[in-house]
Amino acid sequence: MTVAKLLEIIASEGPLSDLADGIPQYCQDKRKMACPEARKESVLSGLVEHYRGERVDTTDGVKIWFEGGWTLVRPSGTEPLFRIYTEARSESDAEKRSCDCQAVLESLLED
């Protein structure tokens, strides 16, 4: 069934390569940052407070949406650290957003 649907799309829309060119490209930055287990919840709460006014989702960690992408901070369930994932339109934007978020986390850990 999938092949039939794919052939139908190709027949009506053109080559897959042309369709793929229309899909936006995103870059990712992944990193981790140490955090004592006992501080994880308070630091995440502080992160939500810091980004108050922004679009924030707390379903699976703290996800901060920005124009052209997002950053997700998740506490590891097996290690004393946060995992920071960012997706943006360019590699430099992804790295900058991750660095900015990591700096906020570091300042919250100092408190």
N, C-alpha and C positions, 0 to 999 in steps of 0.2 A: 504494500500500500504506500509506503514511504517513497519508493522509487517512482511509482505512478504520479504521486503528487509533485515530486521534484521535476519530472519530465513535463508536467502540466505548467509549472512555474517557468521553466526554461522556454517552453513554446510561447507563452504569453508575454514574458518579461525580458527575455534575451539571455545571453550567456551568464553563468554563475559568477564569472570573474567580474563582469560589469556590476552585478548585484552586490558582490562583496566590496567593491570600491565605495559603495554608498554607506557602508557600515562605519560609524565613527570609531576612531582608534583611541585607546586609552593606555596609559602607562601605570605601572604599579611600583610601590615602594613598600618593602616589608622589613620590619626590624623588631627587636625585642629590647626590653628595658627591665632591669632588676627592680623588684619591689617586695618588701617583706610581706609575707602572707597576712599578717595582722593589720596591715595598712591598706590593703587592696580596696575594701569597701569605702573607706573614708576618702581615699584619693579619687575613686570613680565619682563619688558624690561631689567632690570639689571640682572635678572636670565638668560635670553637668552644670554646676553653678557658674563656672567660668564661661561656658558657652551659652548661657541663658540668653535668649533673644535670637539665637540661631536655630535652624532646624536640627533637632537632636532626637535620636531614636535610642531607647535603652533596652531594646528587646534582647540583644545578645552582646552585652558590653555597652559601650557608648559610641554611637555612630554620629559623626558631625557631618552634615551635608553642606557643601559650598558650591558656588557656581562652577560647573565643569567637573565635579567629582565629589569625593567623600573621604573621611578618615574614620576608621574603626579601631577602638582600643578595647581589647579583650583581656581579662585576667586569665592566665593559664590555670587549668585545673590540676596540673601535675607538678608545676614548678613555681618558685616565688618570683614571678615576672609578669609583665604585660606584653602582649603582642600588639604591635601597631601596624595596621594595614592602611595604605592610602592608594586611591585610584584617581588619576587626573588626566587631563588632555595631553600633557607633556611630562617628560621625565623630570625636568627641573621643577615643575609645579608640584609633582608628587613628592619629591624629596623635600621641598620647602614646607609643604603642609605637614609632613611627618616630623620634620625638625621643629616646627612651631608647636605642634602638639606635644612632642617629647619635652620641650622646654617648659611647657605648662605643667606636665606631670612631674618634672624634676623640682619645680618651685613648690608644688603641692607636697612633695615628699620632704622638703626642707622644713615645712611648718610643723 
